[in-house]
Amino acid sequence: MIFKEEKRNLFEVDSKYHLVHCISSDCKMGAGIAVEFQKRFKFKNYLLSLEESLKKHPQVIFCSQVFNLITKARYWHKPTYESVTECIKILKKQCELLDVKYLAMPKIGCGLDRLQWGKVREIVQEEFKDTDIEILVCYL
């Protein structure tokens, strides 16, 4: 794994990157960086159309070059380190199945969700340590 953190706009990374962010099972995406994801990729209706069993958390739904990590049930809930860990494990499996080699993400779970980036970084690095995937964390 190659792990980088850079001060840059997530939405301006090279097209080789698949993007990653966190959402809730209710797919509201009405605040934080999720608003920008919805504006750019317009996948909310697709996510809402999925069966409820597919949107239970923890879960990862891939669409439009984006991995949507479902880390909590409702938008007003907060994820736990356990739910983030489970999503990261699922993300790793999906990357392996889809032969994804490049991921770009914000400091997931650490904006409105208020987790500590130091702990989330450790989770990501631990889960992906034995892969050849490059992970780029973008922050402004």
Secondary structure, DSSP 8 states (H G I E B T S, - for coil): -EEEEEES-GGGS-TT-EEEEEEETT----STHHHHHHHHH--HHHHHHS-GGGG-SSEEEEETTEEEEEEESSTTS---HHHHHHHHHHHHHHHHHHT--EEEE-STTSSTT---HHHHHHHHHHHHTTS--EEEEEE-
